[in-house]
Amino acid sequence: MVDPRRKIIHVDMDAFYAAVEQRDQPQLRGKPVVVGGRPDSRGVVATCSYEARRFGIHSAMSCARAYRLCPQAVFVRPRFDVYLKVSQEIRRIFFQYSDLVEPLSLDEAYLDVTCNKKNLQSATWVAQSIRRDIRDQTALTASAGVSYNKFLAKIASDMHKPDGLTVVTPEQAEAFIAELPIRKFHGVGRVTEKKMHRLGIMTGYDLRQHDLDDLIREFGKSGHYFFNIARGIDLRPVTPDRLRKSIGKELTLKEDIADIGQMLTILGGLADKVSASLKQKQTSGLTLTLKVKYADFQLITRSISSATAIHKAEDILLLAEQLLKRTAAGQRAVRLLGVTISQLTNEVSASGSLQLELPLDSSGA
């Protein structure tokens, strides 16, 4: 079930928004840069430079808290139109190597380079060449992971950031997975991690010791997924032509919150990201859905439809705030918030908009 002939690359730009700001404003280089709202606002951190991350700042954190952690940080408002243009430059580079490109966001994508346009025999050579082209043409750095499936390529791309390249060959996969802390497995959130720890599953090696029936009994349908990835099995293809029916973002909180102000801050950040994705894909929608998961894991959704197209961040936040009032949030603590726009006004490829056909296709943040 493992096809060692496949050559998959996951490319992930390093601190993308912040890196663009540091590139365009030389006075910001080497400084802790936070891209998001003002430190005295309800805004959230969209991303931050590696200099800022050393202070414990991370995406989705409130800008007020980021300021408390690092008062000397420079706060910059996002310029999504600029990030989109840079993303399109990067996409053009990808399509010089393969037509099988699956963007996940403005700053990351999968590529299947099994049969690449440059006729390079090694996927490692392809990844090195792509990273070099990105640096030469955009003055930005990217990290990449190379392997025979998406799961391993994505994990590998995170191993040596920033400006790193990690290769996991079929021969290395078993040992690589065995040493991974279970929290590094995509699909393992905080709650699942705690449950796995209770079962004695701390690493990929531990996960592999459990048979399929055990994992299904403990984790339901996800048991199949955990069984396969523990063995390096991921048959998902790189698919550039899926059609989106909705565009949304959600965030699982590190700590449960009951403060409505905090919730609105988080929803504001999600609204910015959804709006940027809609703009990038040159579409809009007629229905907004708010997703709330309470601290006891009860999941509820509330939806509202509009006669006019929804695409602006302020409109998304306004509608989300109305829907939040129709929940028990505040009276009950919340651990997840999400915003989704559906009933899109045109069919949108998961890898780009109808107006941006190959090779200029791009994706939302």
Secondary structure, 3 states (H helix, E strand, C coil): CCCCCCCEEEEEECCHHHHHHHHHCHHHCCCCEEEECCCCCCCEEEEECHHHHCCCCCCCCEHHHHHHHCCCCEEECCCHHHHHHHHHHHHHHHHCCCCCEEEEECCEEEEECCCCCCCCCCHHHHHHHHHHHHHHHHCCCEEEEEECCHHHHHHHHCCCCCCCEEECCHHHHHHHHHHCEHHHCCCCCHHHHHHHHHCCCCEHHHHHCCCHHHHHHHHCCHHHHHHHHCCCCCCCCCCCCCEECEEEEEEEEEEEECCHHHHHHHHHHHHHHHHHHHHHCCCCEEEEEEEEEECCCCEEEEEEEEEEEECCHHHHHHHHHHHHCCCCECCECEEEEEEEEEEECCCEECCECCCCCCCCCCCCC
